Amino acid sequence: GEAQCHVAAFHPTRRHEVLLGTTGGLWSSTDGGRHWQRVLSNLPHHAVRDVVIGSQDPFRVYALTDGGLFGSVGALDRWERLFESFSAEEETAEDAEEPSEDTEPLSADSRRLTSVALDPHDPATVYLATSEGLVVSHDHGATWERISPAGGGAAAIRHLAVQAHSPTVAYAATSQGVARYHSQEQRWELLYAGLPTQGVNFVATTEAKV
């Protein structure tokens, strides 16, 4: 059957190069989308839910699949699993149980992953949205730690975006509205005034200050 597209990621300097995450795996184009080929590698043939290319380090690519978060450096023929997740068959609920408020360092873990975002000014910092909140790595995904959910980050995160002009601020789309995380202050803030519904599925940020 036909594959469904989840996400498109554009190379920050080579504008004709595009990566496409689909239910049929990862695909690439080098001519602006006129022609596509499947990325053949050790990346498991899971659906690719999210793809990000580093703006400061474009040779480093992260792919979020049903099997976890994978990273590749250089060519896309070799991938390393950085964080595990439940398969689609093991967890299908929209939102999982709320996490405990510990901040213990995390390695590979079993939870549903929903979105990945990079700090635009620190290529080593990776934010990973999960069904149990937010986790962060400061070493390209080698080690992870849980962000405290106090103040609004306890809800399952459906999508995540980091401000390009303010890399210390991340926005999360959740079932309770939009949550803003201030990394320097290590606190969450719920933003829902004026929203017609608290359930938010997607969030994006502008490149310029508004």
N, C-alpha and C positions, 0 to 999 in steps of 0.2 A: 504494500500500500504506500501511499504518499506520506512523506515525512512532514511534520509540522515544525515551523521555525519558532524558536524561543527568543533568540537574541542575535544581534549582529554587532561585531566589534571591528573598528577601523584602525589600521596602523597609524600612529600619530604623525609620521613624516612621509611615509609612502602611501599616499591617499588611495591608490588603486588596489591596495591589498586589503582584503576583507576576510574575516572569519565568521562563520555562521554556525550557531549552536542549534541543533534540531533534535527531534525525537529519533532520528536515524544517525546520530553521531555528529562529529565535527567536520565541517566542509570549509574549503578555502578558495578564494579567487584572487588572481593577480591582475585582472583587467577591469576592475570596478564592477564586478558582478555579471559580466557577459558570459563567462564560462566558470564552471565550478568543478572541483574535484574533492573527493573524500580524503581526509587526512588519515593516511595509513600509518599506524604506529602501535605502540603497546598500550595506548589509551583504550580502556575497556569500551566495548560497544554499547555503552549506556546512552540514554538521552542526555544531551548537554543542555543544562538549564541556564547557564550563564558563562560568559567568556569575557575576560578583561586583559588588555595589553598595557603594559607599563608605559606611562607617558615619559618618564625619566629613563626607563630601562626597557625599551621596546623589544629586546630580545627575550624578555621574560614574559611568559603567557600563563594565565591561570584559567582552568576549565572546571566548572562545577557540574558534576554529573550525578546520576542516581546512586553511584557507588562512592561518592565523596569528592573532595577537592583535589585536583591534580595540577602540577606545575611542570612547565617545560622551559628550558633555557637554550637559546640558539635555535636550531632546527626543531621542527615539530614532530620529529620521529621518535623521541624519547620523553616519557612522562614519569613523574614520581608522585605517588599518592601522598598528600600532605595532611589530609583529615578525612576520616571515615564517616559514613552516614548510613542510616537505614536504607535498604532498597525500597522501591516504590511498593512492593508487595508487603513489606514488613510494617510500613507505616503509611496510612492513607488519610488519616484525620487531618483536617485543616490546621488545627492548633493542638500542640501537645501540652502536657502539664507544665505548670510554671516551675522554674528551676529554684533550687535553694540559692541563698544569697552569699554563697562562698565565692572566693576569688582565687581558688587554688589553681596553679598552673595546669594546663591541659595538654595531653598528647592526642593521639587519635582517639575518637570518641564515637559513640553510637547515637546520632540524632539526625533529624532531617535538615538538610542544608538548603537554603533558599536563595541566597545572593552573596556575591563577593564584590568588594570594592577596595581600591588601593589609595593610599595617601599620595596625592599628586606631587608632593615635595619630598617624600621619604619613600623611595622604592622598596625598602625592606619591610614597611608596615602594611599588613594585609588585614582588612576587616572582613569577618565572615558572619553572615546572618544565619541563625538557626531557628528551629522550632522551639528552642529553649532560651532564646536571647542572643546576645552578641559575644563573640570571642575575637581576640586580636592576637596577631603575631608581629613581632618586631624584628624577625630574622628570616624573612621570606617563607614562612610557614614551617620552619624547623621545630619550633615550640609554640604553644598557645596558652593563653590565659583567659579566663572568663571575666567579662565586664560585669560589675555589680548591677543588678536590675533595679535597684532602688530609685524611685522617682519617675518611673515610666518605661524602663527597659525590660519589664518582666514579661510582657506579652510576646507571643510568637512573632518574629520579624518576617514579613513577607517580601520586602525589598529594601535595599540600602543604597545610599548615595553619600559621597563625601564632597564637600564644597571645594572647588578648585582654588578659590582665593583664600580659603580658611581651612586648611587641612586638619585642624584640631576639632572641627565640627562635623558630625555625621548625622544624617536624617534617616529615620527608619519608618517604613510603612508597616503599621500593625493593625490588629483587630480593635485596638483602643484609640486609633487616630494616628497622627504623626508624632513621633518621639525624636527629640533632638538631643544628641549626646555631645557634651563638652569634655574632650579628653583631658585637657589641662586641669580642669576642676573635678574630673571624674564624677560627673553627675548627669542625670537625664532630666529632660523637661518635656512634658506632654503639650502638644500644640493641636488643639481641635476647635478653637473658637471660629465660628462661621462655616465649618464643614457640614454638609448636609447629612453625613453619616460618619460614624466613628471608624467603620471598617475601611481601611485604605490598602490597596493592593500594590501601588507603584508610586515611587517618588523620584524626582529628578531635581538637579540644581543647575543654576546658571553659571557660566564661566566668569561673568562680570558681577561686581557688586550692584545690588539694586536698592 
